[in-house]
Amino acid sequence: MTSQENTINQLDPELADFLKTTLDTGEGIRLPFAAPVIWAVNGTAALKALGGAQYYGGWAVKDEDLEDAAQEWSVDMPANFTQAEISPRNGDTYSAYTARSIAVAPICLRQSWILDGHRFVDYQDGSRRHVQILCMMAVKVDKKYAKWGPVVLSAKGFQARNITDAFKAWEKHTAPMRRKVASLIPPAAFWVVMGTFGDEREFINVGKPGAQSPITPIKAWLSKEVTAEMLAGWFIGNDTAREMKDLREQADEWAQAWREPAQVQQPDGFGDDYRPEFEEEIAF
């Protein structure tokens, strides 16, 4: 057994059991700890000069939320986030931090379906899916991943599916090597990098014919090859897994909150309501 295999297979069995459940579905309750909501945002071609998430798509978080969380967890601001002005369709402008990609490990997931201002536990005809995933986020320090703190990934509609599909794609892509060197270690024990990548802006048109709009889909970063050394570099370790387990226990009321139908609260900040300031222009 290689040193990388030894490192990964030292995960505590109890923590491994917890990490197997991190993407199980659970359904207004606030978390009892700082965890900024990071929204999947669509880039727009009109903002090419700005680049970053506003052009390519990626993630955005209200500046005060990220700054408050960094202060509460006594960590530096994540270097991959840059400040930007976000304009949702309600006409307001918010100061935000944006990033094209982030590294996360999932703690728990909740989802619901929204229709006519109401949230439902199960799909309703014409409803829109809403997913939130409590995660631990990592940052690069000296070319290695280091735990930053908890965050909540949030997305609606097609991007909600894209986020959950990104975790599944990473799990499938790394499965052969994980089976070889860490067969008992669940996928949630590794950092997954997701967002938008590359120099070319990728978009797809979604919606019904005649009423389509473009999105810049969130994806997982999938390396051309997966080695034992790479898995060891992505491994979160026992200390982070133990902290994630503790956060999951504290978040139980939040995770269960969407298990009952309810009226949708007004969005806090730019999140649910975010749309690029300029309309996409695509020639066909």
C-alpha positions in Angstrom: 0.0 0.0 0.0 1.4 3.4 -1.0 1.8 6.4 1.4 -1.2 8.0 -0.4 -3.4 5.0 0.2 -2.3 4.9 3.9 -3.2 8.6 4.3 -6.7 8.2 2.8 -7.6 4.9 4.5 -6.9 6.3 7.9 -10.3 8.0 7.9 -12.3 7.1 11.1 -15.0 4.5 10.2 -17.7 6.5 12.1 -16.8 9.6 10.1 -16.9 7.5 6.9 -20.5 6.4 7.8 -21.5 10.1 8.2 -19.9 11.1 4.9 -21.9 8.5 3.0 -25.1 10.5 3.8 -24.1 14.0 3.0 -26.1 14.3 -0.2 -29.3 12.6 1.1 -32.3 14.9 0.5 -33.7 16.8 3.4 -36.3 19.7 3.4 -36.8 29.7 6.6 -34.6 28.1 9.4 -31.3 29.9 9.8 -28.2 28.0 10.5 -26.8 28.4 14.0 -23.3 29.3 12.7 -21.9 31.5 10.0 -22.2 29.9 6.5 -22.5 32.5 3.7 -24.9 31.6 0.9 -23.0 31.3 -2.4 -25.3 31.4 -5.4 -24.7 29.9 -8.8 -24.8 32.8 -11.2 -25.1 32.9 -15.0 -22.5 34.9 -17.0 -23.6 37.1 -19.8 -21.8 37.8 -23.1 -22.3 41.5 -22.8 -19.9 41.6 -19.8 -16.9 40.1 -21.7 -14.8 43.0 -20.7 -15.3 42.2 -17.0 -14.4 38.5 -17.4 -14.6 36.3 -14.3 -17.9 34.9 -13.1 -19.9 37.8 -14.6 -18.9 36.7 -18.1 -18.2 33.0 -17.8 -20.6 32.3 -14.9 -19.7 30.8 -11.5 -20.5 31.9 -8.0 -21.5 35.1 -6.1 -21.9 35.9 -2.4 -22.9 39.1 -0.7 -19.7 40.8 0.5 -20.8 41.4 4.0 -21.8 37.7 4.4 -18.4 36.5 3.3 -16.6 39.1 5.4 -18.6 38.3 8.5 -18.0 34.5 8.1 -14.3 35.1 7.7 -14.2 37.1 10.8 -16.3 34.5 12.8 -14.1 31.6 11.7 -10.9 33.7 12.1 -9.7 33.0 8.6 -8.5 35.1 5.7 -10.8 36.1 2.9 -10.6 33.5 0.1 -8.1 34.7 -2.4 -10.0 33.3 -5.4 -13.0 35.7 -4.8 -13.0 39.2 -6.3 -15.3 42.1 -5.6 -18.0 43.0 -8.0 -21.3 44.9 -8.3 -24.3 42.6 -8.9 -27.6 43.9 -10.4 -30.6 41.6 -9.9 -33.8 42.2 -11.9 -35.4 44.2 -9.0 -33.2 47.1 -10.0 -31.0 47.2 -6.8 -27.3 46.8 -6.9 -25.3 44.8 -4.4 -21.7 44.6 -3.5 -20.6 41.0 -3.8 -17.6 38.7 -4.2 -17.5 36.4 -7.2 -15.5 33.4 -8.2 -15.5 31.2 -11.2 -14.9 28.0 -9.2 -14.7 26.8 -5.6 -13.6 23.7 -3.8 -16.1 22.1 -1.5 -17.1 18.9 0.4 -20.8 18.3 1.0 -22.3 18.1 4.5 -26.0 17.9 3.8 -28.6 18.8 1.1 -32.1 20.1 1.2 -34.4 20.7 -1.8 -37.9 21.8 -2.6 -40.0 22.9 -5.6 -41.4 26.4 -5.9 -44.6 27.4 -7.6 -46.6 30.6 -7.4 -44.8 31.8 -4.3 -45.1 28.6 -2.4 -42.6 25.9 -1.6 -43.5 22.2 -1.9 -41.8 19.1 -0.7 -42.5 17.2 -4.0 -42.5 18.2 -7.6 -45.6 20.1 -8.8 -46.4 20.6 -12.5 -44.7 23.8 -13.6 -42.7 24.2 -10.4 -39.0 25.1 -10.2 -36.5 23.1 -8.2 -34.5 24.8 -5.5 -31.4 23.1 -4.0 -29.2 24.2 -1.1 -26.2 22.2 0.0 -24.3 22.9 3.2 -20.6 22.4 2.4 -17.2 22.9 3.9 -15.2 25.1 1.5 -11.5 24.8 1.0 -8.9 27.3 -0.4 -5.5 26.7 -2.0 -2.6 27.4 0.4 0.9 26.6 -0.9 -0.6 24.6 -3.8 -2.5 22.4 -1.2 -6.2 22.5 -0.2 -6.9 23.8 3.3 -10.3 24.1 5.0 -11.8 27.6 5.0 -15.2 27.2 6.6 -18.8 26.2 6.0 -20.8 27.7 3.1 -24.2 27.0 1.5 -24.4 26.5 -2.2 -27.8 27.6 -3.6 -29.3 27.3 -7.0 -32.7 27.1 -8.7 -34.0 25.5 -11.9 -31.4 24.0 -14.3 -28.5 25.1 -12.2 -29.9 23.2 -9.2 -29.6 20.0 -11.2 -26.2 21.0 -12.5 -24.8 21.3 -9.0 -26.0 17.9 -7.9 -24.9 16.4 -11.3 -21.5 17.9 -10.7 -21.0 15.9 -7.5 -22.2 12.8 -9.3 -19.9 13.4 -12.2 -16.9 13.7 -9.9 -17.9 10.6 -8.0 -18.1 8.6 -11.3 -14.9 10.0 -12.8 -12.9 9.2 -9.7 -14.5 5.9 -8.9 -12.0 3.5 -10.5 -9.0 5.0 -8.6 -11.0 5.4 -5.4 -12.0 1.7 -5.6 -8.3 0.8 -6.1 -6.8 2.8 -3.2 -9.7 3.8 -0.9 -12.6 1.5 -1.5 -14.2 2.2 1.9 -13.9 6.0 1.8 -17.0 7.8 0.6 -16.8 10.5 -2.1 -17.7 13.3 0.4 -14.3 12.8 2.0 -12.7 14.6 -0.9 -12.7 18.2 -2.1 -14.6 18.7 -5.3 -13.8 21.8 -7.5 -16.9 23.1 -9.3 -17.8 26.1 -11.3 -16.9 27.2 -14.8 -13.5 26.5 -16.5 -11.4 27.3 -19.5 -10.9 30.3 -21.8 -14.0 29.7 -23.9 -17.4 30.8 -22.4 -19.7 27.8 -22.4 -23.5 28.3 -22.5 -26.6 26.3 -23.2 -30.1 27.4 -24.0 -32.8 26.1 -21.7 -36.6 26.4 -21.5 -39.4 25.8 -23.9 -39.1 26.6 -27.6 -39.7 30.3 -28.2 -39.0 31.2 -24.6 -35.4 30.0 -24.2 -32.7 31.7 -22.3 -29.0 30.9 -21.9 -27.2 29.6 -18.8 -23.6 29.0 -18.1 -23.8 25.6 -16.5 -21.9 24.8 -13.3 -19.7 21.7 -13.7 -17.2 19.7 -11.7 -13.5 20.0 -12.7 -12.5 16.5 -14.0 -8.8 15.9 -14.4 -7.7 13.9 -17.5 -6.4 11.3 -15.1 -6.8 10.5 -11.5 -3.9 9.3 -9.5 -3.5 8.1 -5.9 -1.4 11.2 -5.2 -4.2 13.5 -6.5 -6.8 11.7 -4.3 -4.5 12.2 -1.3 -4.3 15.9 -2.2 -8.1 16.1 -2.3 -8.7 14.1 0.9 -10.3 16.3 3.6 -8.8 14.3 6.6 -10.3 13.2 9.9 -10.2 16.7 11.6 -12.3 18.3 8.8 -14.6 15.3 8.6 -15.2 15.5 12.3 -16.0 19.2 12.1 -18.4 18.5 9.2 -20.2 15.9 11.3 -20.6 18.4 14.1 -21.9 21.0 11.8 -24.4 18.6 10.3 -25.8 17.9 13.8 -26.1 21.6 14.5 -27.8 22.1 11.1 -30.5 19.5 11.6 -33.4 22.0 12.1 -32.2 23.8 8.9 -32.0 20.6 7.0 -35.5 19.5 8.0 -37.1 22.9 7.4 -38.2 22.2 3.8 -40.0 19.0 4.7 -43.3 21.0 5.1 -45.0 23.1 2.4 -44.7 26.9 3.1 -45.0 30.3 1.5 -41.7 31.3 0.0 -39.9 34.2 1.8 -38.7 37.2 0.0 -35.2 36.6 -1.3 -32.4 38.0 0.9 -30.1 40.0 -1.4 -29.4 39.2 -5.0 -29.5 35.4 -4.6 -32.8 33.9 -5.9 -33.6 36.9 -8.0 -30.2 37.3 -9.7 -30.2 37.9 -13.4 -27.4 39.5 -15.5 -27.9 43.2 -16.0 -27.8 42.8 -19.8 -29.7 40.3 -21.9 -27.8 37.6 -23.7 -27.4 38.1 -27.4 -26.9 34.9 -29.5 -27.1 34.6 -33.2 -28.6 31.5 -34.7 
